[in-house]
């Protein structure tokens, strides 16, 4: 089987950067393992699937992130088994900002899966109901229910408010 080479115009500063790598269908783990053989740092974020909580699934199906020097490694990346191409616009590979990768990695739990949604300590606003427009701090989820506990501070007293998860929104 002949592999078609994606023409990548190399605009490189000699530094390693993060890039999104498009994999062949269902071959993210294969591509990741093969890239690691070239000593290329990878990040393949996975999440827990609600339907199958013990089987992680890809946060970005068909993609993973790789940290490398484009000029030195693009040839190896393109010809790695499991890899389709380096993601870019036109014929230019697109760097992923370190902050994006750091933010996703910071949400990983002990099992390596990325926690989606709110994290304890996030500032949230209640969007509807009796407490509309109240700002508080996300405290915890009530297990088995679609409800959460918000800490709301008023007049030097912290109130615990239990609301539906659907009525809160993270404040930037």
C-alpha positions as CSV (number, residue, x, y, z in Angstrom):
1,X,0.0,0.0,0.0
2,X,1.5,3.3,-1.1
3,X,1.4,6.1,1.5
4,X,0.6,9.6,0.2
5,X,2.9,12.2,1.6
6,X,1.3,15.4,2.8
7,X,3.4,18.3,1.7
8,X,4.3,20.4,4.7
9,X,5.9,23.7,4.4
10,X,8.4,24.0,7.3
11,X,8.4,27.3,9.0
12,X,10.4,26.4,12.1
13,X,12.3,28.2,14.8
14,X,14.3,25.1,15.8
15,X,12.2,24.7,18.9
16,X,9.9,21.9,19.9
17,X,6.2,22.7,19.8
18,X,2.9,20.8,20.3
19,X,1.1,19.8,17.1
20,X,-2.2,17.9,16.6
21,X,-1.6,14.7,14.7
22,X,-4.5,13.1,12.8
23,X,-4.4,9.4,13.1
24,X,-5.8,6.6,10.9
25,X,-9.3,5.4,12.1
26,X,-9.1,3.7,15.5
27,X,-5.3,3.8,15.6
28,X,-4.6,6.5,18.1
29,X,-2.9,4.1,20.6
30,X,-0.9,2.5,17.8
31,X,0.3,6.0,16.5
32,X,1.1,7.1,20.1
33,X,3.2,3.9,20.8
34,X,5.0,4.3,17.5
35,X,5.7,8.0,18.0
36,X,7.1,7.2,21.5
37,X,9.6,4.8,19.8
38,X,11.0,7.9,18.1
39,X,11.3,9.5,21.6
40,X,8.5,12.0,20.7
41,X,6.4,13.1,23.6
42,X,2.7,12.5,23.0
43,X,-0.5,13.3,24.8
44,X,-3.6,11.3,24.0
45,X,-6.4,12.7,26.2
46,X,-9.2,10.3,27.1
47,X,-12.4,10.7,29.1
48,X,-14.8,8.4,30.9
49,X,-17.8,7.5,28.7
50,X,-21.1,7.7,30.7
51,X,-22.4,4.6,28.9
52,X,-19.2,2.6,29.7
53,X,-17.5,4.2,32.7
54,X,-14.7,1.7,32.9
55,X,-13.7,2.0,29.3
56,X,-12.0,5.3,28.4
57,X,-12.7,6.9,25.1
58,X,-10.8,9.6,23.1
59,X,-11.5,13.2,24.0
60,X,-10.7,14.0,20.4
61,X,-11.4,10.8,18.3
62,X,-8.8,10.4,15.6
63,X,-6.3,12.9,17.0
64,X,-3.5,13.1,19.5
65,X,-1.0,15.7,20.4
66,X,2.8,15.4,19.8
67,X,5.6,17.6,21.0
68,X,8.5,17.8,18.5
69,X,10.7,19.9,16.4
70,X,8.9,20.2,13.1
71,X,12.0,20.5,10.9
72,X,13.8,17.6,12.5
73,X,10.8,15.2,13.0
74,X,8.1,15.9,10.4
75,X,9.4,13.1,8.1
76,X,9.3,10.5,10.9
77,X,5.8,11.7,12.0
78,X,4.3,11.4,8.5
79,X,5.7,7.9,8.0
80,X,4.8,6.6,11.4
81,X,2.3,3.6,11.4
82,X,-1.1,4.8,12.6
83,X,-0.5,8.5,11.6
84,X,-2.4,10.0,8.8
85,X,-1.0,13.6,8.8
86,X,0.1,16.5,10.9
87,X,-2.8,18.9,11.2
88,X,-2.4,22.3,9.6
89,X,-3.9,24.9,7.4
90,X,-3.0,24.8,3.7
91,X,0.4,23.2,3.7
92,X,1.6,24.7,7.0
93,X,1.5,22.6,10.2
94,X,-0.3,24.4,13.0
95,X,1.2,24.7,16.4
96,X,-0.9,24.1,19.5
97,X,-0.3,26.6,22.3
98,X,1.4,25.2,25.4
99,X,-1.4,26.7,27.5
100,X,-4.0,24.5,25.8
101,X,-2.1,21.3,26.5
102,X,-1.3,22.4,30.1
103,X,-5.0,23.2,30.7
104,X,-6.2,19.8,29.4
105,X,-3.4,18.0,31.3
106,X,-4.3,19.8,34.5
107,X,-7.8,18.3,34.4
108,X,-6.4,14.7,34.4
109,X,-7.5,12.5,37.3
110,X,-5.4,9.7,39.0
111,X,-6.5,7.2,36.3
112,X,-5.2,9.5,33.5
113,X,-8.6,10.4,32.1
114,X,-9.5,14.1,31.7
115,X,-12.3,15.4,33.9
116,X,-14.8,17.2,31.9
117,X,-17.0,20.0,33.3
118,X,-16.5,21.7,36.6
119,X,-13.7,21.3,39.0
120,X,-14.0,22.0,42.7
121,X,-13.2,25.6,43.3
122,X,-14.5,26.9,39.9
123,X,-16.4,30.1,40.1
124,X,-20.0,29.6,38.8
125,X,-23.1,31.6,38.2
126,X,-26.7,30.3,38.8
127,X,-28.6,31.1,35.6
128,X,-32.2,30.4,36.5
129,X,-34.5,29.7,39.4
130,X,-34.7,31.3,42.9
131,X,-31.0,32.1,43.0
132,X,-30.7,33.6,39.5
133,X,-27.4,35.6,39.0
134,X,-25.9,34.5,42.3
135,X,-22.2,33.9,42.0
136,X,-20.6,31.1,44.0
137,X,-17.9,28.5,44.1
138,X,-18.5,24.9,42.9
139,X,-18.1,22.7,46.0
140,X,-19.3,19.2,45.0
141,X,-21.6,17.0,43.0
142,X,-24.2,15.0,44.8
143,X,-23.7,11.4,43.7
144,X,-26.3,9.7,41.6
145,X,-28.1,13.0,40.9
146,X,-27.8,15.9,38.5
147,X,-27.4,18.3,41.4
148,X,-24.4,20.2,42.8
149,X,-23.5,22.1,45.9
150,X,-22.5,25.7,45.5
151,X,-20.9,27.8,48.2
152,X,-22.3,31.4,48.2
153,X,-20.8,34.1,50.4
154,X,-23.0,36.8,51.7
155,X,-22.4,39.2,54.6
156,X,-19.4,37.2,55.9
157,X,-21.4,34.0,56.0
158,X,-20.9,31.1,53.5
159,X,-24.2,29.4,52.5
160,X,-24.4,26.0,50.8
161,X,-26.9,26.0,48.0
162,X,-28.0,22.8,46.3
163,X,-29.1,23.4,42.7
164,X,-29.6,21.4,39.4
165,X,-26.4,21.1,37.5
166,X,-28.2,22.3,34.4
167,X,-28.8,25.8,35.9
168,X,-25.1,26.7,36.6
169,X,-22.5,28.0,34.3
170,X,-18.8,28.5,34.8
171,X,-17.7,32.1,35.1
172,X,-14.5,33.0,33.2
